[in-house]
Structures are given as C-alpha cells and as structure tokens.
Amino acid sequence: MIETTRQTEGYRAMPVLINEDDHFRFPDPDNHYLTALGQYVSWGYFDPEGYQSPPVEWGIDTERKRQFFAKAKEITGF
C-alpha cells in the first residue's frame, strides 16, 4: 500500500501516515509495524482490547500489548 501510494500519479514527497492499524503479528518479521518503519512511514497501533475501547485499560495487560511494547523496545532499545 505504501509503494502503491507513492507511485500514484500526482504524488509528491510528503509524509505518509498509517493510523490505527489492527494487523498485529508483532513477532513476524514482515509485520505492518516493521514494514512502515522500514519505509519511513508513521504507524499507529489500534488496540481493540484496551486503548481505544472504553473503559480504557492503560496497563500492558494483554498478550498483544506485551508483544507491541516488546517490539518497540527491540526497535528502540528502551
């Protein structure tokens, strides 16, 4: 999708944003998070089990959240 967007007639150099992506697969080497970062594209995490669904649960209390934050730590070193 990123490459298709960038090859669209009339496209000019500008930021590309992927927001609220619900395709997780964080342990997979070809997940959307890593693909977006590799293409210098902003990527937004959509979490239907807490962050966007009231009542909001801000903790890292599900396996999906743990996988996301583990991947972020792997990428950033923090």
mmCIF file of the N, C-alpha and C atoms, coordinates in Angstrom:
data_MODEL
# 
_entry.id   MODEL 
# 
loop_
_atom_site.group_PDB 
_atom_site.id 
_atom_site.type_symbol 
_atom_site.label_atom_id 
_atom_site.label_alt_id 
_atom_site.label_comp_id 
_atom_site.label_asym_id 
_atom_site.label_entity_id 
_atom_site.label_seq_id 
_atom_site.pdbx_PDB_ins_code 
_atom_site.Cartn_x 
_atom_site.Cartn_y 
_atom_site.Cartn_z 
_atom_site.occupancy 
_atom_site.B_iso_or_equiv 
_atom_site.pdbx_formal_charge 
_atom_site.auth_seq_id 
_atom_site.auth_comp_id 
_atom_site.auth_asym_id 
_atom_site.auth_atom_id 
_atom_site.pdbx_PDB_model_num 
ATOM 1   N N  . MET A 1 1  ? 0.820   -1.188  0.000   1.00 0.00 ? 1  MET A N  1 
ATOM 2   C CA . MET A 1 1  ? 0.000   0.000   0.000   1.00 0.00 ? 1  MET A CA 1 
ATOM 3   C C  . MET A 1 1  ? 0.871   1.261   0.000   1.00 0.00 ? 1  MET A C  1 
ATOM 4   N N  . ILE A 1 2  ? 1.971   1.213   0.732   1.00 0.00 ? 2  ILE A N  1 
ATOM 5   C CA . ILE A 1 2  ? 2.868   2.367   0.786   1.00 0.00 ? 2  ILE A CA 1 
ATOM 6   C C  . ILE A 1 2  ? 3.456   2.655   -0.591  1.00 0.00 ? 2  ILE A C  1 
ATOM 7   N N  . GLU A 1 3  ? 3.995   1.619   -1.221  1.00 0.00 ? 3  GLU A N  1 
ATOM 8   C CA . GLU A 1 3  ? 4.590   1.802   -2.548  1.00 0.00 ? 3  GLU A CA 1 
ATOM 9   C C  . GLU A 1 3  ? 3.540   2.218   -3.574  1.00 0.00 ? 3  GLU A C  1 
ATOM 10  N N  . THR A 1 4  ? 2.365   1.629   -3.514  1.00 0.00 ? 4  THR A N  1 
ATOM 11  C CA . THR A 1 4  ? 1.287   1.995   -4.444  1.00 0.00 ? 4  THR A CA 1 
ATOM 12  C C  . THR A 1 4  ? 0.931   3.466   -4.285  1.00 0.00 ? 4  THR A C  1 
ATOM 13  N N  . THR A 1 5  ? 0.844   3.934   -3.049  1.00 0.00 ? 5  THR A N  1 
ATOM 14  C CA . THR A 1 5  ? 0.539   5.340   -2.790  1.00 0.00 ? 5  THR A CA 1 
ATOM 15  C C  . THR A 1 5  ? 1.626   6.241   -3.350  1.00 0.00 ? 5  THR A C  1 
ATOM 16  N N  . ARG A 1 6  ? 2.863   5.872   -3.130  1.00 0.00 ? 6  ARG A N  1 
ATOM 17  C CA . ARG A 1 6  ? 3.974   6.708   -3.596  1.00 0.00 ? 6  ARG A CA 1 
ATOM 18  C C  . ARG A 1 6  ? 4.117   6.712   -5.115  1.00 0.00 ? 6  ARG A C  1 
ATOM 19  N N  . GLN A 1 7  ? 3.582   5.715   -5.781  1.00 0.00 ? 7  GLN A N  1 
ATOM 20  C CA . GLN A 1 7  ? 3.666   5.650   -7.239  1.00 0.00 ? 7  GLN A CA 1 
ATOM 21  C C  . GLN A 1 7  ? 2.435   6.225   -7.929  1.00 0.00 ? 7  GLN A C  1 
ATOM 22  N N  . THR A 1 8  ? 1.482   6.697   -7.150  1.00 0.00 ? 8  THR A N  1 
ATOM 23  C CA . THR A 1 8  ? 0.263   7.274   -7.703  1.00 0.00 ? 8  THR A CA 1 
ATOM 24  C C  . THR A 1 8  ? 0.583   8.570   -8.442  1.00 0.00 ? 8  THR A C  1 
ATOM 25  N N  . GLU A 1 9  ? -0.056  8.749   -9.602  1.00 0.00 ? 9  GLU A N  1 
ATOM 26  C CA . GLU A 1 9  ? 0.151   9.975   -10.357 1.00 0.00 ? 9  GLU A CA 1 
ATOM 27  C C  . GLU A 1 9  ? -0.234  11.165  -9.485  1.00 0.00 ? 9  GLU A C  1 
ATOM 28  N N  . GLY A 1 10 ? 0.610   12.147  -9.471  1.00 0.00 ? 10 GLY A N  1 
ATOM 29  C CA . GLY A 1 10 ? 0.352   13.341  -8.680  1.00 0.00 ? 10 GLY A CA 1 
ATOM 30  C C  . GLY A 1 10 ? 0.940   13.292  -7.282  1.00 0.00 ? 10 GLY A C  1 
ATOM 31  N N  . TYR A 1 11 ? 1.457   12.129  -6.892  1.00 0.00 ? 11 TYR A N  1 
ATOM 32  C CA . TYR A 1 11 ? 2.076   12.036  -5.571  1.00 0.00 ? 11 TYR A CA 1 
ATOM 33  C C  . TYR A 1 11 ? 3.320   12.905  -5.559  1.00 0.00 ? 11 TYR A C  1 
ATOM 34  N N  . ARG A 1 12 ? 3.508   13.607  -4.459  1.00 0.00 ? 12 ARG A N  1 
ATOM 35  C CA . ARG A 1 12 ? 4.725   14.386  -4.268  1.00 0.00 ? 12 ARG A CA 1 
ATOM 36  C C  . ARG A 1 12 ? 5.294   14.022  -2.905  1.00 0.00 ? 12 ARG A C  1 
ATOM 37  N N  . ALA A 1 13 ? 6.532   14.319  -2.673  1.00 0.00 ? 13 ALA A N  1 
ATOM 38  C CA . ALA A 1 13 ? 7.174   13.960  -1.405  1.00 0.00 ? 13 ALA A CA 1 
ATOM 39  C C  . ALA A 1 13 ? 6.421   14.593  -0.235  1.00 0.00 ? 13 ALA A C  1 
ATOM 40  N N  . MET A 1 14 ? 5.864   13.750  0.596   1.00 0.00 ? 14 MET A N  1 
ATOM 41  C CA . MET A 1 14 ? 5.130   14.203  1.771   1.00 0.00 ? 14 MET A CA 1 
ATOM 42  C C  . MET A 1 14 ? 5.054   13.043  2.758   1.00 0.00 ? 14 MET A C  1 
ATOM 43  N N  . PRO A 1 15 ? 4.777   13.332  4.013   1.00 0.00 ? 15 PRO A N  1 
ATOM 44  C CA . PRO A 1 15 ? 4.664   12.249  4.988   1.00 0.00 ? 15 PRO A CA 1 
ATOM 45  C C  . PRO A 1 15 ? 3.516   11.295  4.659   1.00 0.00 ? 15 PRO A C  1 
ATOM 46  N N  . VAL A 1 16 ? 3.735   10.034  4.935   1.00 0.00 ? 16 VAL A N  1 
ATOM 47  C CA . VAL A 1 16 ? 2.689   9.021   4.793   1.00 0.00 ? 16 VAL A CA 1 
ATOM 48  C C  . VAL A 1 16 ? 2.373   8.531   6.196   1.00 0.00 ? 16 VAL A C  1 
ATOM 49  N N  . LEU A 1 17 ? 1.096   8.440   6.509   1.00 0.00 ? 17 LEU A N  1 
ATOM 50  C CA . LEU A 1 17 ? 0.649   8.065   7.839   1.00 0.00 ? 17 LEU A CA 1 
ATOM 51  C C  . LEU A 1 17 ? -0.273  6.860   7.754   1.00 0.00 ? 17 LEU A C  1 
ATOM 52  N N  . ILE A 1 18 ? 0.032   5.834   8.513   1.00 0.00 ? 18 ILE A N  1 
ATOM 53  C CA . ILE A 1 18 ? -0.871  4.698   8.677   1.00 0.00 ? 18 ILE A CA 1 
ATOM 54  C C  . ILE A 1 18 ? -1.365  4.784   10.109  1.00 0.00 ? 18 ILE A C  1 
ATOM 55  N N  . ASN A 1 19 ? -2.662  4.958   10.277  1.00 0.00 ? 19 ASN A N  1 
ATOM 56  C CA . ASN A 1 19 ? -3.219  5.181   11.605  1.00 0.00 ? 19 ASN A CA 1 
ATOM 57  C C  . ASN A 1 19 ? -4.168  4.048   11.987  1.00 0.00 ? 19 ASN A C  1 
ATOM 58  N N  . GLU A 1 20 ? -4.075  3.637   13.234  1.00 0.00 ? 20 GLU A N  1 
ATOM 59  C CA . GLU A 1 20 ? -4.952  2.636   13.824  1.00 0.00 ? 20 GLU A CA 1 
ATOM 60  C C  . GLU A 1 20 ? -4.996  1.338   13.021  1.00 0.00 ? 20 GLU A C  1 
ATOM 61  N N  . ASP A 1 21 ? -3.834  0.783   12.800  1.00 0.00 ? 21 ASP A N  1 
ATOM 62  C CA . ASP A 1 21 ? -3.694  -0.494  12.098  1.00 0.00 ? 21 ASP A CA 1 
ATOM 63  C C  . ASP A 1 21 ? -3.998  -1.629  13.071  1.00 0.00 ? 21 ASP A C  1 
ATOM 64  N N  . ASP A 1 22 ? -4.872  -2.511  12.670  1.00 0.00 ? 22 ASP A N  1 
ATOM 65  C CA . ASP A 1 22 ? -5.225  -3.647  13.536  1.00 0.00 ? 22 ASP A CA 1 
ATOM 66  C C  . ASP A 1 22 ? -4.622  -4.962  13.038  1.00 0.00 ? 22 ASP A C  1 
ATOM 67  N N  . HIS A 1 23 ? -3.559  -4.862  12.253  1.00 0.00 ? 23 HIS A N  1 
ATOM 68  C CA . HIS A 1 23 ? -2.834  -6.047  11.800  1.00 0.00 ? 23 HIS A CA 1 
ATOM 69  C C  . HIS A 1 23 ? -1.606  -6.194  12.694  1.00 0.00 ? 23 HIS A C  1 
ATOM 70  N N  . PHE A 1 24 ? -1.663  -7.127  13.613  1.00 0.00 ? 24 PHE A N  1 
ATOM 71  C CA . PHE A 1 24 ? -0.678  -7.197  14.683  1.00 0.00 ? 24 PHE A CA 1 
ATOM 72  C C  . PHE A 1 24 ? 0.519   -8.050  14.289  1.00 0.00 ? 24 PHE A C  1 
ATOM 73  N N  . ARG A 1 25 ? 0.503   -9.336  14.504  1.00 0.00 ? 25 ARG A N  1 
ATOM 74  C CA . ARG A 1 25 ? 1.589   -10.250 14.141  1.00 0.00 ? 25 ARG A CA 1 
ATOM 75  C C  . ARG A 1 25 ? 2.962   -9.677  14.500  1.00 0.00 ? 25 ARG A C  1 
ATOM 76  N N  . PHE A 1 26 ? 3.103   -9.060  15.661  1.00 0.00 ? 26 PHE A N  1 
ATOM 77  C CA . PHE A 1 26 ? 4.358   -8.412  16.040  1.00 0.00 ? 26 PHE A CA 1 
ATOM 78  C C  . PHE A 1 26 ? 5.567   -9.342  16.007  1.00 0.00 ? 26 PHE A C  1 
ATOM 79  N N  . PRO A 1 27 ? 5.438   -10.620 16.344  1.00 0.00 ? 27 PRO A N  1 
ATOM 80  C CA . PRO A 1 27 ? 6.615   -11.497 16.276  1.00 0.00 ? 27 PRO A CA 1 
ATOM 81  C C  . PRO A 1 27 ? 7.077   -11.818 14.849  1.00 0.00 ? 27 PRO A C  1 
ATOM 82  N N  . ASP A 1 28 ? 6.206   -11.638 13.847  1.00 0.00 ? 28 ASP A N  1 
ATOM 83  C CA . ASP A 1 28 ? 6.561   -11.965 12.464  1.00 0.00 ? 28 ASP A CA 1 
ATOM 84  C C  . ASP A 1 28 ? 7.526   -10.925 11.886  1.00 0.00 ? 28 ASP A C  1 
ATOM 85  N N  . PRO A 1 29 ? 8.504   -11.361 11.112  1.00 0.00 ? 29 PRO A N  1 
ATOM 86  C CA . PRO A 1 29 ? 9.476   -10.412 10.552  1.00 0.00 ? 29 PRO A CA 1 
ATOM 87  C C  . PRO A 1 29 ? 8.890   -9.484  9.485   1.00 0.00 ? 29 PRO A C  1 
ATOM 88  N N  . ASP A 1 30 ? 7.712   -9.802  8.951   1.00 0.00 ? 30 ASP A N  1 
ATOM 89  C CA . ASP A 1 30 ? 7.112   -8.957  7.914   1.00 0.00 ? 30 ASP A CA 1 
ATOM 90  C C  . ASP A 1 30 ? 5.844   -8.269  8.406   1.00 0.00 ? 30 ASP A C  1 
ATOM 91  N N  . ASN A 1 31 ? 5.760   -7.948  9.700   1.00 0.00 ? 31 ASN A N  1 
ATOM 92  C CA . ASN A 1 31 ? 4.549   -7.307  10.210  1.00 0.00 ? 31 ASN A CA 1 
ATOM 93  C C  . ASN A 1 31 ? 4.449   -5.857  9.731   1.00 0.00 ? 31 ASN A C  1 
ATOM 94  N N  . HIS A 1 32 ? 3.256   -5.303  9.800   1.00 0.00 ? 32 HIS A N  1 
ATOM 95  C CA . HIS A 1 32 ? 3.000   -3.952  9.286   1.00 0.00 ? 32 HIS A CA 1 
ATOM 96  C C  . HIS A 1 32 ? 3.813   -2.884  10.003  1.00 0.00 ? 32 HIS A C  1 
ATOM 97  N N  . TYR A 1 33 ? 4.015   -3.063  11.295  1.00 0.00 ? 33 TYR A N  1 
ATOM 98  C CA . TYR A 1 33 ? 4.783   -2.110  12.105  1.00 0.00 ? 33 TYR A CA 1 
ATOM 99  C C  . TYR A 1 33 ? 6.200   -1.962  11.532  1.00 0.00 ? 33 TYR A C  1 
ATOM 100 N N  . LEU A 1 34 ? 6.892   -3.062  11.350  1.00 0.00 ? 34 LEU A N  1 
ATOM 101 C CA . LEU A 1 34 ? 8.262   -3.014  10.823  1.00 0.00 ? 34 LEU A CA 1 
ATOM 102 C C  . LEU A 1 34 ? 8.304   -2.548  9.369   1.00 0.00 ? 34 LEU A C  1 
ATOM 103 N N  . THR A 1 35 ? 7.323   -2.951  8.585   1.00 0.00 ? 35 THR A N  1 
ATOM 104 C CA . THR A 1 35 ? 7.272   -2.517  7.187   1.00 0.00 ? 35 THR A CA 1 
ATOM 105 C C  . THR A 1 35 ? 7.134   -1.006  7.101   1.00 0.00 ? 35 THR A C  1 
ATOM 106 N N  . ALA A 1 36 ? 6.235   -0.447  7.902   1.00 0.00 ? 36 ALA A N  1 
ATOM 107 C CA . ALA A 1 36 ? 6.052   1.010   7.895   1.00 0.00 ? 36 ALA A CA 1 
ATOM 108 C C  . ALA A 1 36 ? 7.337   1.723   8.309   1.00 0.00 ? 36 ALA A C  1 
ATOM 109 N N  . LEU A 1 37 ? 7.946   1.277   9.392   1.00 0.00 ? 37 LEU A N  1 
ATOM 110 C CA . LEU A 1 37 ? 9.182   1.920   9.842   1.00 0.00 ? 37 LEU A CA 1 
ATOM 111 C C  . LEU A 1 37 ? 10.281  1.809   8.792   1.00 0.00 ? 37 LEU A C  1 
ATOM 112 N N  . GLY A 1 38 ? 10.363  0.666   8.129   1.00 0.00 ? 38 GLY A N  1 
ATOM 113 C CA . GLY A 1 38 ? 11.369  0.467   7.090   1.00 0.00 ? 38 GLY A CA 1 
ATOM 114 C C  . GLY A 1 38 ? 11.171  1.366   5.885   1.00 0.00 ? 38 GLY A C  1 
ATOM 115 N N  . GLN A 1 39 ? 9.945   1.839   5.688   1.00 0.00 ? 39 GLN A N  1 
ATOM 116 C CA . GLN A 1 39 ? 9.627   2.735   4.577   1.00 0.00 ? 39 GLN A CA 1 
ATOM 117 C C  . GLN A 1 39 ? 9.543   4.195   5.034   1.00 0.00 ? 39 GLN A C  1 
ATOM 118 N N  . TYR A 1 40 ? 9.934   4.460   6.289   1.00 0.00 ? 40 TYR A N  1 
ATOM 119 C CA . TYR A 1 40 ? 9.886   5.812   6.870   1.00 0.00 ? 40 TYR A CA 1 
ATOM 120 C C  . TYR A 1 40 ? 8.461   6.359   6.888   1.00 0.00 ? 40 TYR A C  1 
ATOM 121 N N  . VAL A 1 41 ? 7.545   5.509   7.319   1.00 0.00 ? 41 VAL A N  1 
ATOM 122 C CA . VAL A 1 41 ? 6.134   5.852   7.388   1.00 0.00 ? 41 VAL A CA 1 
ATOM 123 C C  . VAL A 1 41 ? 5.688   5.776   8.844   1.00 0.00 ? 41 VAL A C  1 
ATOM 124 N N  . SER A 1 42 ? 4.883   6.736   9.245   1.00 0.00 ? 42 SER A N  1 
ATOM 125 C CA . SER A 1 42 ? 4.322   6.712   10.586  1.00 0.00 ? 42 SER A CA 1 
ATOM 126 C C  . SER A 1 42 ? 3.335   5.554   10.693  1.00 0.00 ? 42 SER A C  1 
ATOM 127 N N  . TRP A 1 43 ? 3.307   4.900   11.852  1.00 0.00 ? 43 TRP A N  1 
ATOM 128 C CA . TRP A 1 43 ? 2.424   3.749   12.040  1.00 0.00 ? 43 TRP A CA 1 
ATOM 129 C C  . TRP A 1 43 ? 1.717   3.864   13.382  1.00 0.00 ? 43 TRP A C  1 
ATOM 130 N N  . GLY A 1 44 ? 0.392   3.744   13.379  1.00 0.00 ? 44 GLY A N  1 
ATOM 131 C CA . GLY A 1 44 ? -0.396  3.850   14.601  1.00 0.00 ? 44 GLY A CA 1 
ATOM 132 C C  . GLY A 1 44 ? -0.994  2.520   15.000  1.00 0.00 ? 44 GLY A C  1 
ATOM 133 N N  . TYR A 1 45 ? -0.816  2.192   16.256  1.00 0.00 ? 45 TYR A N  1 
ATOM 134 C CA . TYR A 1 45 ? -1.297  0.931   16.830  1.00 0.00 ? 45 TYR A CA 1 
ATOM 135 C C  . TYR A 1 45 ? -2.747  1.058   17.258  1.00 0.00 ? 45 TYR A C  1 
ATOM 136 N N  . PHE A 1 46 ? -3.608  0.211   16.742  1.00 0.00 ? 46 PHE A N  1 
ATOM 137 C CA . PHE A 1 46 ? -5.005  0.134   17.159  1.00 0.00 ? 46 PHE A CA 1 
ATOM 138 C C  . PHE A 1 46 ? -5.164  -1.087  18.048  1.00 0.00 ? 46 PHE A C  1 
ATOM 139 N N  . ASP A 1 47 ? -5.602  -0.852  19.265  1.00 0.00 ? 47 ASP A N  1 
ATOM 140 C CA . ASP A 1 47 ? -5.782  -1.951  20.212  1.00 0.00 ? 47 ASP A CA 1 
ATOM 141 C C  . ASP A 1 47 ? -7.242  -2.059  20.628  1.00 0.00 ? 47 ASP A C  1 
ATOM 142 N N  . PRO A 1 48 ? -7.964  -3.017  20.078  1.00 0.00 ? 48 PRO A N  1 
ATOM 143 C CA . PRO A 1 48 ? -9.387  -3.155  20.420  1.00 0.00 ? 48 PRO A CA 1 
ATOM 144 C C  . PRO A 1 48 ? -9.612  -3.693  21.827  1.00 0.00 ? 48 PRO A C  1 
ATOM 145 N N  . GLU A 1 49 ? -8.551  -4.077  22.524  1.00 0.00 ? 49 GLU A N  1 
ATOM 146 C CA . GLU A 1 49 ? -8.708  -4.645  23.862  1.00 0.00 ? 49 GLU A CA 1 
ATOM 147 C C  . GLU A 1 49 ? -8.243  -3.689  24.964  1.00 0.00 ? 49 GLU A C  1 
ATOM 148 N N  . GLY A 1 50 ? -8.384  -2.416  24.766  1.00 0.00 ? 50 GLY A N  1 
ATOM 149 C CA . GLY A 1 50 ? -7.981  -1.557  25.856  1.00 0.00 ? 50 GLY A CA 1 
ATOM 150 C C  . GLY A 1 50 ? -7.801  -0.100  25.558  1.00 0.00 ? 50 GLY A C  1 
ATOM 151 N N  . TYR A 1 51 ? -6.923  0.264   24.647  1.00 0.00 ? 51 TYR A N  1 
ATOM 152 C CA . TYR A 1 51 ? -6.578  1.667   24.486  1.00 0.00 ? 51 TYR A CA 1 
ATOM 153 C C  . TYR A 1 51 ? -7.657  2.479   23.766  1.00 0.00 ? 51 TYR A C  1 
ATOM 154 N N  . GLN A 1 52 ? -8.386  1.901   22.853  1.00 0.00 ? 52 GLN A N  1 
ATOM 155 C CA . GLN A 1 52 ? -9.420  2.639   22.129  1.00 0.00 ? 52 GLN A CA 1 
ATOM 156 C C  . GLN A 1 52 ? -10.841 2.235   22.534  1.00 0.00 ? 52 GLN A C  1 
ATOM 157 N N  . SER A 1 53 ? -10.982 1.363   23.507  1.00 0.00 ? 53 SER A N  1 
ATOM 158 C CA . SER A 1 53 ? -12.307 0.843   23.866  1.00 0.00 ? 53 SER A CA 1 
ATOM 159 C C  . SER A 1 53 ? -12.618 1.157   25.332  1.00 0.00 ? 53 SER A C  1 
ATOM 160 N N  . PRO A 1 54 ? -13.566 2.073   25.565  1.00 0.00 ? 54 PRO A N  1 
ATOM 161 C CA . PRO A 1 54 ? -13.937 2.364   26.955  1.00 0.00 ? 54 PRO A CA 1 
ATOM 162 C C  . PRO A 1 54 ? -14.562 1.132   27.621  1.00 0.00 ? 54 PRO A C  1 
ATOM 163 N N  . PRO A 1 55 ? -14.349 0.951   28.889  1.00 0.00 ? 55 PRO A N  1 
ATOM 164 C CA . PRO A 1 55 ? -13.447 1.745   29.717  1.00 0.00 ? 55 PRO A CA 1 
ATOM 165 C C  . PRO A 1 55 ? -12.004 1.415   29.363  1.00 0.00 ? 55 PRO A C  1 
ATOM 166 N N  . VAL A 1 56 ? -11.205 2.450   29.179  1.00 0.00 ? 56 VAL A N  1 
ATOM 167 C CA . VAL A 1 56 ? -9.820  2.288   28.749  1.00 0.00 ? 56 VAL A CA 1 
ATOM 168 C C  . VAL A 1 56 ? -8.996  1.625   29.842  1.00 0.00 ? 56 VAL A C  1 
ATOM 169 N N  . GLU A 1 57 ? -8.232  0.639   29.444  1.00 0.00 ? 57 GLU A N  1 
ATOM 170 C CA . GLU A 1 57 ? -7.300  -0.038  30.348  1.00 0.00 ? 57 GLU A CA 1 
ATOM 171 C C  . GLU A 1 57 ? -5.903  0.324   29.886  1.00 0.00 ? 57 GLU A C  1 
ATOM 172 N N  . TRP A 1 58 ? -5.238  1.230   30.605  1.00 0.00 ? 58 TRP A N  1 
ATOM 173 C CA . TRP A 1 58 ? -3.950  1.761   30.173  1.00 0.00 ? 58 TRP A CA 1 
ATOM 174 C C  . TRP A 1 58 ? -2.783  0.832   30.468  1.00 0.00 ? 58 TRP A C  1 
ATOM 175 N N  . GLY A 1 59 ? -3.008  -0.222  31.205  1.00 0.00 ? 59 GLY A N  1 
ATOM 176 C CA . GLY A 1 59 ? -1.921  -1.139  31.531  1.00 0.00 ? 59 GLY A CA 1 
ATOM 177 C C  . GLY A 1 59 ? -1.477  -1.968  30.337  1.00 0.00 ? 59 GLY A C  1 
ATOM 178 N N  . ILE A 1 60 ? -0.357  -2.615  30.500  1.00 0.00 ? 60 ILE A N  1 
ATOM 179 C CA . ILE A 1 60 ? 0.148   -3.558  29.490  1.00 0.00 ? 60 ILE A CA 1 
ATOM 180 C C  . ILE A 1 60 ? -0.280  -4.934  29.989  1.00 0.00 ? 60 ILE A C  1 
ATOM 181 N N  . ASP A 1 61 ? -1.556  -5.223  29.773  1.00 0.00 ? 61 ASP A N  1 
ATOM 182 C CA . ASP A 1 61 ? -2.193  -6.350  30.447  1.00 0.00 ? 61 ASP A CA 1 
ATOM 183 C C  . ASP A 1 61 ? -2.730  -7.434  29.522  1.00 0.00 ? 61 ASP A C  1 
ATOM 184 N N  . THR A 1 62 ? -2.388  -7.370  28.244  1.00 0.00 ? 62 THR A N  1 
ATOM 185 C CA . THR A 1 62 ? -2.794  -8.432  27.316  1.00 0.00 ? 62 THR A CA 1 
ATOM 186 C C  . THR A 1 62 ? -1.556  -8.907  26.554  1.00 0.00 ? 62 THR A C  1 
ATOM 187 N N  . GLU A 1 63 ? -1.652  -10.064 25.983  1.00 0.00 ? 63 GLU A N  1 
ATOM 188 C CA . GLU A 1 63 ? -0.524  -10.596 25.208  1.00 0.00 ? 63 GLU A CA 1 
ATOM 189 C C  . GLU A 1 63 ? -0.199  -9.689  24.024  1.00 0.00 ? 63 GLU A C  1 
ATOM 190 N N  . ARG A 1 64 ? -1.221  -9.173  23.363  1.00 0.00 ? 64 ARG A N  1 
ATOM 191 C CA . ARG A 1 64 ? -0.997  -8.290  22.207  1.00 0.00 ? 64 ARG A CA 1 
ATOM 192 C C  . ARG A 1 64 ? -0.240  -7.035  22.630  1.00 0.00 ? 64 ARG A C  1 
ATOM 193 N N  . LYS A 1 65 ? -0.632  -6.422  23.747  1.00 0.00 ? 65 LYS A N  1 
ATOM 194 C CA . LYS A 1 65 ? 0.065   -5.229  24.234  1.00 0.00 ? 65 LYS A CA 1 
ATOM 195 C C  . LYS A 1 65 ? 1.514   -5.573  24.594  1.00 0.00 ? 65 LYS A C  1 
ATOM 196 N N  . ARG A 1 66 ? 1.721   -6.704  25.235  1.00 0.00 ? 66 ARG A N  1 
ATOM 197 C CA . ARG A 1 66 ? 3.083   -7.107  25.586  1.00 0.00 ? 66 ARG A CA 1 
ATOM 198 C C  . ARG A 1 66 ? 3.930   -7.283  24.324  1.00 0.00 ? 66 ARG A C  1 
ATOM 199 N N  . GLN A 1 67 ? 3.352   -7.880  23.282  1.00 0.00 ? 67 GLN A N  1 
ATOM 200 C CA . GLN A 1 67 ? 4.087   -8.066  22.030  1.00 0.00 ? 67 GLN A CA 1 
ATOM 201 C C  . GLN A 1 67 ? 4.425   -6.721  21.387  1.00 0.00 ? 67 GLN A C  1 
ATOM 202 N N  . PHE A 1 68 ? 3.465   -5.797  21.399  1.00 0.00 ? 68 PHE A N  1 
ATOM 203 C CA . PHE A 1 68 ? 3.713   -4.475  20.818  1.00 0.00 ? 68 PHE A CA 1 
ATOM 204 C C  . PHE A 1 68 ? 4.854   -3.768  21.536  1.00 0.00 ? 68 PHE A C  1 
ATOM 205 N N  . PHE A 1 69 ? 4.784   -3.719  22.863  1.00 0.00 ? 69 PHE A N  1 
ATOM 206 C CA . PHE A 1 69 ? 5.809   -2.996  23.609  1.00 0.00 ? 69 PHE A CA 1 
ATOM 207 C C  . PHE A 1 69 ? 7.161   -3.715  23.575  1.00 0.00 ? 69 PHE A C  1 
ATOM 208 N N  . ALA A 1 70 ? 7.144   -5.021  23.473  1.00 0.00 ? 70 ALA A N  1 
ATOM 209 C CA . ALA A 1 70 ? 8.405   -5.767  23.319  1.00 0.00 ? 70 ALA A CA 1 
ATOM 210 C C  . ALA A 1 70 ? 9.046   -5.419  21.975  1.00 0.00 ? 70 ALA A C  1 
ATOM 211 N N  . LYS A 1 71 ? 8.240   -5.310  20.934  1.00 0.00 ? 71 LYS A N  1 
ATOM 212 C CA . LYS A 1 71 ? 8.766   -4.946  19.610  1.00 0.00 ? 71 LYS A CA 1 
ATOM 213 C C  . LYS A 1 71 ? 9.289   -3.511  19.631  1.00 0.00 ? 71 LYS A C  1 
ATOM 214 N N  . ALA A 1 72 ? 8.557   -2.603  20.280  1.00 0.00 ? 72 ALA A N  1 
ATOM 215 C CA . ALA A 1 72 ? 9.025   -1.218  20.380  1.00 0.00 ? 72 ALA A CA 1 
ATOM 216 C C  . ALA A 1 72 ? 10.354  -1.148  21.117  1.00 0.00 ? 72 ALA A C  1 
ATOM 217 N N  . LYS A 1 73 ? 10.496  -1.934  22.174  1.00 0.00 ? 73 LYS A N  1 
ATOM 218 C CA . LYS A 1 73 ? 11.755  -1.964  22.923  1.00 0.00 ? 73 LYS A CA 1 
ATOM 219 C C  . LYS A 1 73 ? 12.876  -2.540  22.066  1.00 0.00 ? 73 LYS A C  1 
ATOM 220 N N  . GLU A 1 74 ? 12.570  -3.584  21.306  1.00 0.00 ? 74 GLU A N  1 
ATOM 221 C CA . GLU A 1 74 ? 13.567  -4.193  20.415  1.00 0.00 ? 74 GLU A CA 1 
ATOM 222 C C  . GLU A 1 74 ? 14.066  -3.171  19.386  1.00 0.00 ? 74 GLU A C  1 
ATOM 223 N N  . ILE A 1 75 ? 13.137  -2.385  18.852  1.00 0.00 ? 75 ILE A N  1 
ATOM 224 C CA . ILE A 1 75 ? 13.480  -1.401  17.813  1.00 0.00 ? 75 ILE A CA 1 
ATOM 225 C C  . ILE A 1 75 ? 14.272  -0.236  18.394  1.00 0.00 ? 75 ILE A C  1 
ATOM 226 N N  . THR A 1 76 ? 13.821  0.263   19.543  1.00 0.00 ? 76 THR A N  1 
ATOM 227 C CA . THR A 1 76 ? 14.406  1.490   20.091  1.00 0.00 ? 76 THR A CA 1 
ATOM 228 C C  . THR A 1 76 ? 15.512  1.248   21.100  1.00 0.00 ? 76 THR A C  1 
ATOM 229 N N  . GLY A 1 77 ? 15.534  0.058   21.703  1.00 0.00 ? 77 GLY A N  1 
ATOM 230 C CA . GLY A 1 77 ? 16.498  -0.215  22.751  1.00 0.00 ? 77 GLY A CA 1 
ATOM 231 C C  . GLY A 1 77 ? 16.063  0.268   24.119  1.00 0.00 ? 77 GLY A C  1 
ATOM 232 N N  . PHE A 1 78 ? 14.843  0.785   24.233  1.00 0.00 ? 78 PHE A N  1 
ATOM 233 C CA . PHE A 1 78 ? 14.310  1.276   25.501  1.00 0.00 ? 78 PHE A CA 1 
ATOM 234 C C  . PHE A 1 78 ? 13.175  0.416   25.985  1.00 0.00 ? 78 PHE A C  1 
# 
